[in-house]
Amino acid sequence: MKPQDRIFLISGGVSGLGLATARSLHSAGAYVSLLDLNADSGAEVVQELGERAKFFETDVSDTDSIAAAVEGTVAWVKDTGKSIGGVVAGAGVGLPGLIIDKSNTPLALSSIDFVLNINLHGTLDLIRQTLPSITTNTPSGPDGERGVLIMIASSAAFEGQMGQVAYAASKGAVASLTLPLARDLSKYGIRAVTIAPSLFESNMTKVMGAKVRQGLERVMEFPKRAGQPEEFARLVMECVENQMLNGTVLRLDGAMRMPSKL
Ligand SMILES: NC(=O)c1ccc[n+]([C@@H]2O[C@H](COP(=O)([O-])OP(=O)(O)OC[C@H]3O[C@@H](n4cnc5c(N)ncnc54)[C@H](O)[C@@H]3O)[C@@H](O)[C@H]2O)c1
């Protein structure tokens, strides 16, 4: 699919990997609908991108909040006469915690729910609510494509570290749902692809302690550095444009495999 003149909903689209994706799609001529909690960054990004960018203050763990953002984007579809090309579900959080701590207290359920609600529930709900506006697109190209869904898992989907049970569960679930999602949607000409990055520069990783960061950099193979958000966005663009990418999880990690602890 060519991104030009199509609208993409991008959750977490005003920071890190989501923002780099928004910039790449926008510079390829797409319209970007940015869904994020952070209204200040939202206003800045819309000012930076100018035309063809809209921000909706959204909490992806709140189904009504997603509904309002999808409704606003659908109104934009009507105003512009463009169609929705797809979703990039980038909103995500990490909240480390051992399943049982030194004082024999189990991890709080609220902490597990917080992560699952944003990373898993929020991803599925955004896709679920946007789909009726994609299945009704006029099919395009020789294959009759209608749209593409791109999700973000993590290396933690495969080798979660100590303290990552909730995060790994959320990202493993996103990886697992990719194939059935593609299978459900194949009859509509809609693809589903998940990208699983290792360590990438972003606001999420900026707050890591020096020990954790150096530990991760030490186990990197090549290149021995964190990925740049633009390198992530390049793979998103390939996922949008390459129709043979479907129902799969693509690791983007420079061969890094996370050890149990750092
Ligand atoms: N950066 C990495 O090293 C890395 C590695 C693997 C996976 N990931 C995943 O990539 C995705 C993007 O992360 P990032 O590194 O760009 O982090 P980031 O913190 O820079 O961006 C995440 C964005 O999500 C938004 N967000 C958080 N909770 C939200 C909610 N409830 N509703 C709406 N928006 C919300 C934040 O406001 C922020 O703008 C996440 O899913 C993360 O788990 C990141």
PDBQT file of the ligand as one rigid body, heavy atoms in Angstrom, charges set to zero:
ROOT
HETATM    1  N1  LIG A 301      12.100   1.994  23.143  1.00  0.00    +0.000 N 
HETATM    2  C1  LIG A 301      12.346   0.702  23.291  1.00  0.00    +0.000 C 
HETATM    3  O1  LIG A 301      13.484   0.287  23.572  1.00  0.00    +0.000 OA
HETATM    4  C2  LIG A 301      11.246  -0.300  23.072  1.00  0.00    +0.000 A 
HETATM    5  C3  LIG A 301      11.610  -1.644  22.968  1.00  0.00    +0.000 A 
HETATM    6  C4  LIG A 301      10.610  -2.589  22.763  1.00  0.00    +0.000 A 
HETATM    7  C5  LIG A 301       9.296  -2.192  22.659  1.00  0.00    +0.000 A 
HETATM    8  N2  LIG A 301       8.970  -0.886  22.768  1.00  0.00    +0.000 N 
HETATM    9  C6  LIG A 301       7.558  -0.536  22.643  1.00  0.00    +0.000 C 
HETATM   10  O2  LIG A 301       7.420   0.493  21.697  1.00  0.00    +0.000 OA
HETATM   11  C7  LIG A 301       6.247   1.252  21.983  1.00  0.00    +0.000 C 
HETATM   12  C8  LIG A 301       6.594   2.731  21.962  1.00  0.00    +0.000 C 
HETATM   13  O3  LIG A 301       7.454   2.993  23.050  1.00  0.00    +0.000 OA
HETATM   14  P1  LIG A 301       8.579   4.133  23.032  1.00  0.00    +0.000 P 
HETATM   15  O4  LIG A 301       9.852   3.482  23.354  1.00  0.00    +0.000 OA
HETATM   16  O5  LIG A 301       8.460   4.959  21.808  1.00  0.00    +0.000 OA
HETATM   17  O6  LIG A 301       8.158   4.941  24.356  1.00  0.00    +0.000 OA
HETATM   18  P2  LIG A 301       7.721   6.431  24.592  1.00  0.00    +0.000 P 
HETATM   19  O7  LIG A 301       7.515   6.514  26.064  1.00  0.00    +0.000 OA
HETATM   20  O8  LIG A 301       8.687   7.381  23.966  1.00  0.00    +0.000 OA
HETATM   21  O9  LIG A 301       6.322   6.559  23.833  1.00  0.00    +0.000 OA
HETATM   22  C9  LIG A 301       5.160   5.929  24.303  1.00  0.00    +0.000 C 
HETATM   23  C10 LIG A 301       3.973   6.861  24.094  1.00  0.00    +0.000 C 
HETATM   24  O10 LIG A 301       2.806   6.160  24.537  1.00  0.00    +0.000 OA
HETATM   25  C11 LIG A 301       1.996   7.109  25.216  1.00  0.00    +0.000 C 
HETATM   26  N3  LIG A 301       1.082   6.424  26.130  1.00  0.00    +0.000 N 
HETATM   27  C12 LIG A 301       1.391   5.794  27.291  1.00  0.00    +0.000 A 
HETATM   28  N4  LIG A 301       0.272   5.337  27.874  1.00  0.00    +0.000 NA
HETATM   29  C13 LIG A 301      -0.762   5.696  27.077  1.00  0.00    +0.000 A 
HETATM   30  C14 LIG A 301      -2.164   5.520  27.134  1.00  0.00    +0.000 A 
HETATM   31  N5  LIG A 301      -2.748   4.897  28.172  1.00  0.00    +0.000 N 
HETATM   32  N6  LIG A 301      -2.924   6.013  26.132  1.00  0.00    +0.000 NA
HETATM   33  C15 LIG A 301      -2.352   6.658  25.099  1.00  0.00    +0.000 A 
HETATM   34  N7  LIG A 301      -1.041   6.864  24.979  1.00  0.00    +0.000 NA
HETATM   35  C16 LIG A 301      -0.250   6.389  25.963  1.00  0.00    +0.000 A 
HETATM   36  C17 LIG A 301       2.969   8.010  25.949  1.00  0.00    +0.000 C 
HETATM   37  O11 LIG A 301       2.368   9.247  26.318  1.00  0.00    +0.000 OA
HETATM   38  C18 LIG A 301       4.070   8.169  24.914  1.00  0.00    +0.000 C 
HETATM   39  O12 LIG A 301       3.838   9.282  24.078  1.00  0.00    +0.000 OA
HETATM   40  C19 LIG A 301       5.738   0.725  23.330  1.00  0.00    +0.000 C 
HETATM   41  O13 LIG A 301       4.692  -0.184  23.094  1.00  0.00    +0.000 OA
HETATM   42  C20 LIG A 301       6.939   0.027  23.902  1.00  0.00    +0.000 C 
HETATM   43  O14 LIG A 301       6.563  -1.011  24.802  1.00  0.00    +0.000 OA
HETATM   44  C21 LIG A 301       9.918   0.075  22.978  1.00  0.00    +0.000 A 
ENDROOT
TORSDOF 0
